[in-house]
Amino acid sequence: MAVERKMKPEDEERFFELVKEVVGKGRYSQLEEYIQHGDTTVYQHSLAVAYLSYWMVLKYDLKVHLEELIRGALLHDYFLYDWHEKDAGHSLHGFTHPGKALINACEDFNLTDIEKDVIRKHMFPLTLIPPRYRETVIVCMADKICSVYETFHMTLFGELSPV
């Protein structure tokens, strides 16, 4: 079950142009190797979070730094490991993965303060420091919505592909 996309073709085209600036760089393709929720990969999840964040901005005419919103959303779970493996380093994944994602993203990308905030605080309120930017709040909400859909093996927008 997927929600019908109601985005103008030119808006969707703009979204995928911005996505291409990230997905082909660094170690981003590794996100396809790891499962996030249900049978959804971290790659698919991150793309869905970016898409839903963008969709919300357009639907509610929110004033944001669009490129930074999308880049932050795409990199919010850039932790590069399988958190389902029984390993002492992953036991507190919900609390610790934003910091690991931020370290990895900083190694592979030049990030703005907004993008760093999105990555570091997307798990609020699990991570106690609240978001500083509007972009972070949007990604935080989109992440939680997408996570619920994925956990119950549902898709929000159907198949998304930047290629």
C-alpha positions in Angstrom: 0.0 0.0 0.0 1.5 3.3 -1.1 0.4 6.9 -0.8 -0.1 8.4 -4.2 2.5 11.0 -5.1 1.1 14.4 -5.7 4.1 16.4 -6.7 4.6 18.3 -9.9 6.9 16.6 -12.4 9.3 19.5 -12.2 9.4 19.3 -8.4 10.2 15.6 -8.5 12.9 16.2 -11.2 14.5 18.9 -9.0 14.4 16.5 -6.0 16.3 13.8 -8.0 18.8 16.3 -9.3 19.6 17.2 -5.7 19.8 13.5 -4.7 22.3 12.7 -7.4 24.7 15.1 -5.8 25.0 12.8 -2.8 24.1 9.2 -3.8 27.0 8.7 -6.2 29.6 10.0 -3.7 31.6 8.7 -0.8 30.5 5.4 0.6 26.8 6.1 -0.1 26.3 2.9 -2.1 27.1 0.8 1.0 23.7 1.8 2.4 22.2 -0.7 0.0 23.9 -3.5 1.9 22.2 -2.9 5.2 18.6 -3.4 6.3 17.0 -0.6 8.3 13.4 -1.5 9.2 11.5 -4.6 8.0 12.9 -5.4 4.6 13.8 -1.8 3.7 17.5 -1.0 3.2 19.1 2.0 4.8 19.5 3.4 1.2 15.8 3.1 0.5 14.9 4.5 3.9 17.2 7.5 3.6 15.8 8.2 0.1 12.2 7.9 1.5 13.0 10.3 4.4 14.5 12.8 2.0 11.5 12.5 -0.4 8.9 12.9 2.4 10.8 15.8 3.9 10.8 17.5 0.5 7.1 16.6 0.0 6.2 18.2 3.3 8.1 21.4 2.5 6.2 21.7 -0.8 2.8 20.8 0.6 3.0 23.2 3.5 5.0 25.9 1.7 7.7 25.8 4.4 10.7 28.1 4.2 13.8 26.0 4.4 17.3 25.6 2.9 16.1 22.9 0.5 19.5 21.5 -0.6 20.7 21.2 3.0 17.4 19.6 4.0 17.7 16.9 1.4 21.4 16.3 1.9 20.9 16.1 5.7 18.0 13.6 5.2 20.0 11.5 2.8 22.9 11.3 5.3 21.0 11.1 8.6 21.6 7.3 8.8 25.1 7.2 7.2 26.4 4.9 10.0 27.6 2.1 7.6 27.0 -1.0 9.6 24.3 -3.6 10.2 22.7 -2.6 13.5 20.9 -5.9 13.7 24.1 -7.8 14.3 24.5 -8.8 18.0 27.5 -6.8 18.8 28.3 -4.7 21.9 29.0 -1.7 19.7 25.4 -1.7 18.4 23.4 -2.4 21.6 22.4 1.3 22.0 22.1 1.9 18.3 19.0 4.2 18.6 21.1 6.6 20.9 24.5 6.3 19.2 24.0 6.0 15.5 23.5 9.7 14.8 27.0 10.4 16.1 28.5 7.6 14.0 26.6 8.8 11.0 27.9 12.3 11.5 31.5 11.2 11.8 31.2 9.1 8.5 29.3 11.9 6.7 32.0 14.5 7.7 34.7 12.1 6.3 33.0 11.9 2.9 31.2 15.2 2.5 31.6 18.9 3.3 28.7 19.6 5.6 27.0 22.8 6.6 25.8 23.5 10.2 22.2 22.7 9.2 23.2 19.3 7.6 25.3 18.4 10.7 22.3 19.3 13.0 20.0 17.1 10.9 22.3 14.1 11.2 23.2 14.6 14.9 19.6 15.3 16.1 17.3 13.3 13.9 16.5 10.9 16.7 15.2 13.6 19.1 13.9 13.0 21.8 16.1 9.9 22.1 19.0 12.2 21.7 18.3 14.8 24.3 19.5 18.0 22.6 16.6 19.4 20.5 16.9 20.4 16.9 18.2 23.8 16.2 16.9 24.2 12.7 13.5 23.9 10.9 15.2 21.4 8.5 16.1 19.1 11.4 12.5 19.1 12.8 11.2 18.2 9.4 13.6 15.3 8.9 13.0 14.1 12.4 9.3 13.9 11.7 9.8 12.3 8.3 12.2 9.7 9.7 9.6 8.6 12.3 6.8 8.4 9.8 8.9 6.4 7.3 10.1 4.1 10.1 6.6 3.2 11.1 5.6 2.4 7.5 8.7 0.3 6.9 8.4 -1.6 10.2 5.0 -2.7 9.1 6.2 -3.6 5.6 4.3 -0.7 3.9 5.6 1.8 1.5 4.8 5.5 1.7 5.5 6.6 -1.8 6.2 3.5 -3.8 9.6 2.8 -5.4 11.9 5.8 -5.5 15.0 5.7 -7.8 17.4 8.6 -8.5 18.8 6.8 -11.5 
